[in-house]
Amino acid sequence: MSERVIIFDTTLRDGEQSPGASMNTAEKLRLAVQLEKLGVDVIEAGFPAASEGDFEAVSKIAEKLERVEITGLARTSVQDIDLAWNAIKNAKKPRIHTFIATSDIHMDHKLKMTRDQVVTSAVDAVKYAKTFTDNVEFSAEDGSRSDRDFLCKVFQAAIEAGATTVNLPDTVGYAIPEEFADLVSYVRSHTPSIGKAVFSVHCHNDLGLATANTVAAIKAGARQAEVTINGIGERAGNTSLEEVVMTLHTRPNFIPVTTGIKTEHIYPTSRLVTMITGMMVQPNKAIVGANAFAHEAGIHQDGMLKNPMTYEIMKPETIGLSANKLVLGKHSGRHALKDRLKDMGYDLSGEELKMVFKKFKELADKKKHVVDEDLEVIVTEGILRTADTFSLDYLHVTCGTTVLPMASVKLQVNGRPVQGAGYGNGPIDAAFNTIANLTGTSSELLRFSVSAITGGTDAQGEVTVRLSENGLIALGRGADPDIITASALAYLNGLNRLEYLKTHPIVESI
């Protein structure tokens, strides 16, 4: 029998630390439901001490899910641990995850604590967490840059205090695979009680080695991998769930371990994260990128026609991709739409289906065929968002080679109608200028990108913007067959996310 690797998903916590990737409570809850369907073992639902919004989201996720462990992150303080427990206490399987830095550079410059003080703080935190639940994880922040023997000492003390999982993070993505595997082996062989706890790793991708480091650590004996969907996370991101899982799935001869992941849900989960966060997956991204199973070179195509395994080491169906997509149109009924959405992972209520069906019919009147990507946009726009501060009622633009571009806009601002007009260098610039005046925003537009969701001249345009205001960064996205309307929706979505961030700050951690 192969050993089992626990998949610990931190998309909702560490993934949300990606600049602009903040999610509201409704979005987090829907993603958590999908992660449970995917088969992850543990969901790190958030950092309850970070904000009231994070506490609320963790609490609702803990109450909703049935099969997966739910953990909340906490520093080694009584207040943090109290908040973490109060947020997860109604979970069927609660876990408290507490951490403190163990590298000299962090202890000297950030914590201003001695080694003995750090050990004491870790022990006290684990013991206090154990008064609430037997399931306690301890993490040594910046573990990959910590003194090896001190790391062993901290882990030994944490396990003796009651930790059931000890986690070794490569917090700044500094490790090299061979080095990291050797560190895992060293800690496992020099920590007397290590067999009483699950050994976990949590790698960042600053050098592009997060997946390689995680796989090397599993080969060296780690049995929990802390990952995120699409590898999202602060700076260069975290270890990608899909890459680790499919590496283990594809190469059992190299690492004879298994996971509980239902791989056919990988692609739908990846798409859901993209739709919620607005963070697009690069086309050549491993496993879930648009080009991951595309073959353009003639010699590749010839080989694929003769035997797909000549150039594909995985079947696309394994991750939930299928070439046989049901194309819906304006004559398609509610039942056909419901079945297709269910296949895509959306189990909607009657009221939600009614709302989506109305939007679907409106879109079907504008374009001949409605495909999966269009449906994802409809669901995200219509269901996943909570009430917005700003919403679009009306947009009219004039532009051309002989006129000055102008936009006339009507918005709802906290439920109150406002309208105005403005000029710009082009129709989108005019629309943005007018929206900025009506909302009173002082944000700066850092990035603007546009792409077609599907092929054809009637395809929906998808616009992504990146906004900055007073140190806060938010991504906004919008989609519509009219690219100017899509741009206005993206800008308003970004402004709404900035408003959310003002009251729901993201606190950086391991």
C-alpha positions as CSV (number, residue, x, y, z in Angstrom):
1,M,0.0,0.0,0.0
2,S,1.3,3.5,-0.9
3,E,1.6,6.1,1.8
4,R,-0.9,8.9,1.7
5,V,0.1,12.6,1.3
6,I,-2.2,15.1,3.0
7,I,-3.2,18.0,0.7
8,F,-3.5,21.2,2.7
9,D,-5.0,23.9,0.6
10,T,-4.3,27.5,1.6
11,T,-5.8,29.3,-1.4
12,L,-8.3,31.1,0.9
13,R,-5.5,32.3,3.2
14,D,-2.1,32.5,1.7
15,G,-3.5,32.6,-1.9
16,E,-5.5,35.6,-0.9
17,Q,-2.3,37.4,0.0
18,S,-1.7,37.8,-3.7
19,P,-1.9,41.6,-4.4
20,G,-5.5,42.2,-5.6
21,A,-6.7,38.6,-5.0
22,S,-9.0,39.5,-2.1
23,M,-12.3,37.6,-2.0
24,N,-15.5,38.4,-0.2
25,T,-17.3,36.0,2.1
26,A,-19.7,34.6,-0.6
27,E,-16.8,34.0,-3.0
28,K,-14.7,32.3,-0.3
29,L,-17.6,30.0,0.7
30,R,-18.3,28.9,-2.9
31,L,-14.6,28.2,-3.4
32,A,-14.4,26.2,-0.2
33,V,-17.3,24.1,-1.3
34,Q,-15.5,23.4,-4.6
35,L,-12.2,22.5,-2.7
36,E,-14.1,20.0,-0.7
37,K,-15.5,18.5,-3.9
38,L,-11.9,18.4,-5.2
39,G,-11.0,16.2,-2.3
40,V,-8.5,18.3,-0.4
41,D,-7.9,17.1,3.1
42,V,-7.5,20.4,4.9
43,I,-8.7,23.9,4.0
44,E,-6.9,26.8,5.6
45,A,-10.0,29.1,5.5
46,G,-8.3,32.3,6.6
47,F,-6.5,34.3,9.3
48,P,-9.4,35.1,11.7
49,A,-7.3,37.8,13.6
50,A,-6.7,39.7,10.4
51,S,-10.1,41.3,10.2
52,E,-13.8,40.9,11.0
53,G,-14.4,39.9,7.4
54,D,-11.9,37.1,7.6
55,F,-13.3,35.9,10.9
56,E,-16.8,35.9,9.4
57,A,-15.7,34.0,6.3
58,V,-13.8,31.3,8.3
59,S,-16.8,30.9,10.6
60,K,-19.2,30.4,7.7
61,I,-16.9,27.9,5.9
62,A,-16.5,26.0,9.2
63,E,-20.2,25.7,9.6
64,K,-20.9,24.8,6.0
65,L,-18.5,22.0,5.1
66,E,-18.9,18.4,6.2
67,R,-15.9,16.2,5.3
68,V,-12.8,18.4,5.2
69,E,-10.7,19.7,8.1
70,I,-11.0,23.4,8.6
71,T,-8.1,25.4,10.0
72,G,-7.6,29.0,11.0
73,L,-4.1,30.6,11.2
74,A,-2.9,32.2,14.4
75,R,0.2,33.8,15.7
76,T,1.5,32.5,19.0
77,S,-0.7,34.9,21.0
78,V,-3.6,34.1,23.2
79,Q,-5.8,36.6,21.3
80,D,-5.0,35.1,17.9
81,I,-5.6,31.6,19.1
82,D,-8.9,32.6,20.8
83,L,-10.1,34.2,17.5
84,A,-9.0,31.2,15.5
85,W,-10.9,28.8,17.7
86,N,-14.0,30.9,17.9
87,A,-14.0,31.0,14.1
88,I,-13.6,27.2,13.5
89,K,-15.2,25.7,16.6
90,N,-18.3,24.7,14.7
91,A,-16.4,22.8,12.1
92,K,-16.8,19.0,11.9
93,K,-13.0,18.7,11.9
94,P,-11.4,21.8,13.4
95,R,-7.6,22.5,13.4
96,I,-5.7,25.4,14.9
97,H,-2.5,26.4,13.0
98,T,-0.1,28.5,14.9
99,F,3.3,29.9,13.8
100,I,6.4,31.8,14.8
101,A,9.6,32.7,13.0
102,T,12.7,30.6,13.7
103,S,15.4,32.1,11.5
104,D,18.0,34.4,13.0
105,I,17.2,37.2,10.7
106,H,13.5,37.1,11.6
107,M,14.1,36.7,15.3
108,D,16.7,39.5,15.5
109,H,15.0,42.1,13.2
110,K,11.3,41.3,13.3
111,L,10.5,39.5,16.5
112,K,13.4,40.9,18.6
113,M,13.3,37.7,20.6
114,T,16.0,35.2,21.7
115,R,15.9,31.6,20.7
116,D,14.8,30.5,24.1
117,Q,11.9,33.1,24.0
118,V,10.8,31.7,20.6
119,V,10.8,28.1,21.9
120,T,8.8,29.2,25.0
121,S,6.3,31.1,22.8
122,A,5.8,28.1,20.5
123,V,5.3,25.7,23.4
124,D,2.9,28.0,25.2
125,A,0.9,28.5,22.0
126,V,0.6,24.8,21.2
127,K,-0.4,24.0,24.8
128,Y,-3.0,26.7,24.8
129,A,-4.4,25.6,21.4
130,K,-4.6,22.0,22.7
131,T,-7.1,23.2,25.3
132,F,-9.6,23.7,22.4
133,T,-8.7,20.8,20.1
134,D,-6.4,17.9,19.8
135,N,-5.7,18.8,16.2
136,V,-2.9,21.5,16.3
137,E,-0.3,22.4,13.7
138,F,2.8,24.3,14.4
139,S,4.8,26.2,11.7
140,A,8.4,27.5,11.9
141,E,8.2,30.6,9.7
142,D,11.3,31.0,7.5
143,G,12.3,27.5,8.4
144,S,14.4,27.0,5.3
145,R,16.8,29.7,6.5
146,S,16.8,28.6,10.2
147,D,19.6,26.9,12.0
148,R,19.0,23.2,11.5
149,D,19.6,22.2,15.1
150,F,17.5,25.0,16.4
151,L,14.7,24.0,14.0
152,C,14.9,20.4,15.4
153,K,14.7,21.8,19.0
154,V,11.6,23.9,18.2
155,F,9.8,21.1,16.5
156,Q,10.7,18.7,19.3
157,A,9.3,21.1,21.9
158,A,6.2,21.7,19.8
159,I,5.5,18.0,19.5
160,E,6.1,17.4,23.2
161,A,3.6,20.3,23.8
162,G,1.0,18.4,21.7
163,A,1.4,19.5,18.1
164,T,0.1,16.8,15.7
165,T,1.5,18.4,12.6
166,V,4.8,20.3,12.3
167,N,5.3,22.4,9.2
168,L,8.6,23.5,7.6
169,P,8.0,26.6,5.4
170,D,10.3,27.9,2.7
171,T,8.7,31.3,3.4
172,V,10.8,33.4,1.0
173,G,11.3,30.8,-1.7
174,Y,15.0,30.5,-1.0
175,A,15.6,26.8,-1.1
176,I,17.0,24.5,-3.8
177,P,15.3,21.1,-4.2
178,E,18.4,19.0,-3.2
179,E,19.1,21.3,-0.2
180,F,15.4,21.3,0.9
181,A,15.2,17.5,0.7
182,D,18.4,17.2,2.8
183,L,16.9,19.6,5.4
184,V,13.7,17.6,5.6
185,S,15.8,14.4,6.1
186,Y,18.0,16.1,8.7
187,V,15.1,17.4,10.7
188,R,13.3,14.0,10.6
189,S,16.4,12.1,11.8
190,H,17.4,14.6,14.5
191,T,14.0,15.3,16.1
192,P,13.3,12.4,18.5
193,S,9.5,12.7,18.6
194,I,9.0,13.4,14.9
195,G,7.2,10.1,14.4
196,K,4.4,11.4,16.6
197,A,3.5,14.2,14.2
198,V,2.8,14.6,10.5
199,F,5.7,16.4,8.7
200,S,4.5,19.2,6.4
201,V,6.1,21.6,4.0
202,H,5.0,25.0,2.7
203,C,7.0,26.4,-0.2
204,H,7.0,29.7,-2.0
205,N,7.9,30.2,-5.6
206,D,10.3,33.1,-5.7
207,L,12.9,31.1,-7.6
208,G,10.3,29.1,-9.5
209,L,11.1,26.0,-7.5
210,A,8.1,25.7,-5.2
211,T,6.8,22.5,-6.8
212,A,10.2,21.0,-7.2
213,N,11.0,21.7,-3.5
214,T,7.7,20.2,-2.4
215,V,8.1,17.1,-4.5
216,A,11.7,16.7,-3.2
217,A,10.4,17.1,0.4
218,I,7.8,14.4,-0.2
219,K,10.4,12.1,-1.6
220,A,12.4,12.8,1.6
221,G,9.5,11.8,3.8
222,A,7.2,14.9,4.2
223,R,3.6,13.7,4.2
224,Q,1.6,17.0,4.1
225,A,1.9,19.5,1.2
226,E,0.6,23.0,1.7
227,V,-0.5,24.3,-1.7
228,T,-2.8,26.8,-3.6
229,I,-4.9,26.5,-6.7
230,N,-3.0,27.9,-9.7
231,G,-0.1,28.6,-7.4
232,I,-1.5,32.0,-6.3
233,G,0.0,33.8,-3.4
234,E,2.0,36.8,-2.3
235,R,5.1,37.7,-4.4
236,A,5.7,34.9,-6.9
237,G,3.1,32.7,-5.3
238,N,2.9,29.3,-3.6
239,T,3.3,25.7,-4.6
240,S,0.7,24.8,-7.1
241,L,-1.8,22.1,-6.0
242,E,-2.4,20.9,-9.6
243,E,1.3,20.5,-10.3
244,V,2.1,18.6,-7.1
245,V,-0.9,16.3,-7.4
246,M,-0.4,15.5,-11.1
247,T,3.3,14.9,-10.5
248,L,2.5,12.3,-7.9
249,H,-0.3,10.9,-10.0
250,T,1.8,10.7,-13.2
251,R,5.1,9.4,-11.6
252,P,4.1,6.8,-8.9
253,N,7.2,4.9,-10.0
254,F,9.4,7.7,-8.6
255,I,7.4,8.6,-5.5
256,P,5.0,5.8,-4.5
257,V,2.5,7.9,-2.6
258,T,-1.2,8.8,-3.2
259,T,-3.5,11.7,-2.5
260,G,-7.3,12.0,-2.0
261,I,-7.6,14.5,-4.8
262,K,-10.3,13.8,-7.4
263,T,-8.3,14.9,-10.4
264,E,-11.2,15.4,-12.7
265,H,-12.2,18.5,-10.6
266,I,-8.8,20.2,-11.0
267,Y,-9.6,22.2,-14.1
268,P,-13.0,23.4,-12.9
269,T,-11.5,24.5,-9.6
270,S,-8.7,26.3,-11.4
271,R,-11.2,28.2,-13.6
272,L,-13.3,29.1,-10.5
273,V,-10.3,30.6,-8.8
274,T,-9.5,32.6,-12.0
275,M,-13.1,33.8,-12.2
276,I,-13.3,34.9,-8.6
277,T,-9.9,36.6,-8.3
278,G,-9.6,37.9,-11.8
279,M,-6.0,36.5,-11.9
280,M,-5.6,34.9,-15.3
281,V,-3.6,31.7,-15.7
282,Q,-0.7,32.1,-18.2
283,P,-1.4,30.1,-21.4
284,N,1.7,27.9,-20.9
285,K,1.0,27.2,-17.2
286,A,1.6,23.5,-16.4
287,I,-1.6,21.4,-16.1
288,V,-4.3,24.1,-16.3
289,G,-2.9,26.6,-18.9
290,A,-4.8,27.0,-22.1
291,N,-1.9,25.6,-24.1
292,A,-1.1,22.7,-21.7
293,F,-2.8,20.2,-24.0
294,A,-2.4,22.1,-27.3
295,H,-0.2,20.8,-30.1
296,E,0.7,23.1,-33.1
297,A,3.9,21.7,-34.4
298,G,3.3,19.4,-37.4
299,I,5.5,16.6,-36.0
300,H,3.6,16.7,-32.7
301,Q,0.2,16.7,-34.4
302,D,1.3,13.7,-36.5
303,G,2.4,11.8,-33.4
304,M,-0.8,12.7,-31.6
305,L,-3.0,11.4,-34.4
306,K,-1.1,8.1,-34.3
307,N,-0.9,7.8,-30.5
308,P,-1.8,10.6,-28.1
309,M,0.8,9.3,-25.6
310,T,3.6,10.2,-28.0
311,Y,3.3,13.8,-26.8
312,E,0.9,13.7,-23.9
313,I,2.0,12.3,-20.5
314,M,-1.5,12.9,-19.1
315,K,-5.0,12.6,-20.6
316,P,-6.8,16.0,-20.5
317,E,-9.9,14.2,-19.2
318,T,-7.9,13.3,-16.1
319,I,-8.0,16.9,-14.9
320,G,-11.6,17.6,-16.0
321,L,-11.0,18.8,-19.6
322,S,-13.3,17.3,-22.3
323,A,-13.3,17.9,-26.0
324,N,-17.0,17.1,-26.1
325,K,-18.6,20.3,-25.0
326,L,-22.3,20.8,-25.2
327,V,-22.9,24.1,-27.1
328,L,-25.9,26.0,-25.9
329,G,-27.9,28.6,-27.8
330,K,-31.0,30.8,-27.6
331,H,-33.3,27.8,-28.0
332,S,-31.7,25.8,-25.2
333,G,-33.9,25.3,-22.2
334,R,-33.5,25.7,-18.4
335,H,-32.9,21.9,-17.9
336,A,-30.1,21.8,-20.4
337,L,-28.5,24.8,-18.8
338,K,-28.8,23.3,-15.3
339,D,-27.2,20.0,-16.4
340,R,-24.3,21.8,-18.1
341,L,-23.7,24.0,-15.0
342,K,-23.8,20.9,-12.8
343,D,-21.1,19.3,-15.0
344,M,-19.0,22.4,-14.6
345,G,-19.3,22.2,-10.8
346,Y,-22.0,24.7,-10.2
347,D,-24.9,23.3,-8.1
348,L,-27.2,26.3,-8.1
349,S,-30.3,26.9,-6.0
350,G,-33.6,27.5,-7.8
351,E,-33.3,31.3,-7.4
352,E,-29.7,31.3,-8.6
353,L,-30.6,29.2,-11.6
354,K,-33.4,31.6,-12.5
355,M,-31.0,34.6,-12.4
356,V,-28.4,32.8,-14.5
357,F,-31.0,31.6,-17.0
358,K,-32.1,35.2,-17.5
359,K,-28.6,36.3,-18.2
360,F,-27.9,33.3,-20.4
361,K,-30.9,34.2,-22.6
362,E,-29.8,37.8,-22.9
363,L,-26.3,36.7,-24.0
364,A,-27.7,34.0,-26.4
365,D,-29.6,36.8,-28.1
366,K,-26.3,38.6,-28.8
367,K,-24.2,35.6,-29.9
368,K,-25.0,32.4,-31.7
369,H,-23.4,29.9,-29.3
370,V,-22.8,30.1,-25.6
371,V,-19.9,28.0,-24.4
372,D,-18.5,27.0,-21.0
373,E,-16.4,30.1,-20.6
374,D,-19.4,32.3,-21.2
375,L,-21.4,30.4,-18.6
376,E,-18.5,30.9,-16.1
377,V,-18.7,34.6,-16.6
378,I,-22.5,34.6,-16.1
379,V,-22.3,32.7,-12.9
380,T,-19.5,34.8,-11.5
381,E,-21.1,38.1,-12.5
382,G,-24.6,37.1,-11.3
383,I,-24.0,34.8,-8.3
384,L,-20.6,35.1,-6.8
385,R,-20.6,38.8,-6.0
386,T,-22.2,40.3,-3.0
387,A,-23.8,43.8,-3.0
388,D,-21.4,46.3,-4.6
389,T,-20.7,49.9,-3.6
390,F,-20.7,50.9,-7.3
391,S,-22.7,49.4,-10.1
392,L,-23.4,50.4,-13.7
393,D,-26.9,51.4,-14.8
394,Y,-26.1,53.0,-18.2
395,L,-23.2,53.7,-20.5
396,H,-23.1,55.5,-23.8
397,V,-20.0,56.5,-25.7
398,T,-19.3,58.4,-28.9
399,C,-15.9,58.1,-30.7
400,G,-14.4,58.1,-34.1
401,T,-11.8,59.7,-36.3
402,T,-13.6,63.1,-36.5
403,V,-15.1,63.4,-33.0
404,L,-13.7,63.9,-29.5
405,P,-14.4,60.7,-27.5
406,M,-17.1,61.2,-24.9
407,A,-18.8,59.0,-22.4
408,S,-22.1,59.4,-20.6
409,V,-22.5,57.2,-17.5
410,K,-25.1,56.5,-14.9
411,L,-24.1,54.6,-11.7
412,Q,-25.6,53.4,-8.5
413,V,-23.4,54.5,-5.6
414,N,-24.5,52.8,-2.4
415,G,-27.9,52.5,-4.0
416,R,-28.1,56.2,-5.0
417,P,-28.2,57.1,-8.7
418,V,-25.5,59.5,-10.0
419,Q,-24.8,60.4,-13.6
420,G,-22.4,62.5,-15.6
421,A,-20.3,62.8,-18.7
422,G,-16.7,63.2,-19.6
423,Y,-14.0,63.2,-22.3
424,G,-10.9,61.2,-22.9
425,N,-8.2,60.1,-25.4
426,G,-10.5,57.2,-26.5
427,P,-13.9,55.7,-25.5
428,I,-12.5,53.6,-22.7
429,D,-10.4,56.5,-21.3
430,A,-13.6,58.7,-21.5
431,A,-15.6,56.1,-19.6
432,F,-12.9,55.6,-17.0
433,N,-12.6,59.4,-16.4
434,T,-16.3,59.8,-16.0
435,I,-16.6,56.8,-13.6
436,A,-13.6,58.2,-11.6
437,N,-15.4,61.6,-11.2
438,L,-18.7,60.0,-10.2
439,T,-17.1,57.6,-7.6
440,G,-14.6,60.1,-6.3
441,T,-11.8,57.6,-6.5
442,S,-8.2,58.6,-6.2
443,S,-7.0,55.2,-7.4
444,E,-4.3,54.7,-10.1
445,L,-4.7,52.4,-13.0
446,L,-1.6,50.2,-13.0
447,R,-2.6,47.7,-15.7
448,F,-5.2,47.2,-18.4
449,S,-5.5,44.1,-20.5
450,V,-8.2,42.7,-22.8
451,S,-8.7,39.3,-24.4
452,A,-11.5,37.3,-26.1
453,I,-13.1,34.6,-23.9
454,T,-13.8,32.5,-27.0
455,G,-13.1,32.6,-30.7
456,G,-15.3,34.4,-33.2
457,T,-16.1,38.1,-33.8
458,D,-19.2,37.7,-31.5
459,A,-17.0,36.5,-28.6
460,Q,-17.3,38.1,-25.2
461,G,-14.4,40.4,-24.4
462,E,-12.8,40.0,-21.0
463,V,-11.0,43.0,-19.4
464,T,-8.7,42.9,-16.4
465,V,-7.6,46.0,-14.6
466,R,-5.1,46.4,-11.7
467,L,-5.8,49.4,-9.4
468,S,-3.8,51.0,-6.6
469,E,-4.9,53.3,-3.9
470,N,-3.0,54.2,-0.7
471,G,-0.9,51.0,-0.8
472,L,-3.9,48.8,-1.5
473,I,-3.9,46.9,-4.8
474,A,-7.0,45.3,-6.3
475,L,-7.8,43.4,-9.5
476,G,-11.0,44.0,-11.4
477,R,-12.5,42.0,-14.2
478,G,-15.5,42.4,-16.5
479,A,-16.9,40.6,-19.5
480,D,-19.4,41.6,-22.2
481,P,-19.7,41.3,-26.0
482,D,-19.2,45.1,-26.0
483,I,-15.5,45.6,-25.0
484,I,-16.2,49.2,-23.8
485,T,-18.9,47.9,-21.5
486,A,-16.6,45.1,-20.3
487,S,-13.9,47.8,-19.5
488,A,-16.4,49.8,-17.5
489,L,-17.5,46.7,-15.6
490,A,-13.9,45.7,-14.9
491,Y,-13.0,49.2,-13.6
492,L,-16.1,49.2,-11.3
493,N,-15.2,45.7,-10.1
494,G,-11.7,46.9,-9.2
495,L,-13.1,49.9,-7.3
496,N,-15.5,47.6,-5.4
497,R,-12.6,45.4,-4.4
498,L,-10.7,48.4,-3.2
499,E,-13.6,49.3,-1.1
500,Y,-13.7,45.8,0.3
501,L,-10.0,45.9,1.1
502,K,-10.4,49.1,3.1
503,T,-12.4,47.2,5.7
504,H,-10.9,43.8,5.2
505,P,-7.1,44.2,5.2
506,I,-4.9,41.3,4.2
507,V,-2.3,40.4,6.9
508,E,0.9,38.8,5.6
509,S,2.2,35.7,7.3
510,I,4.1,32.4,6.5
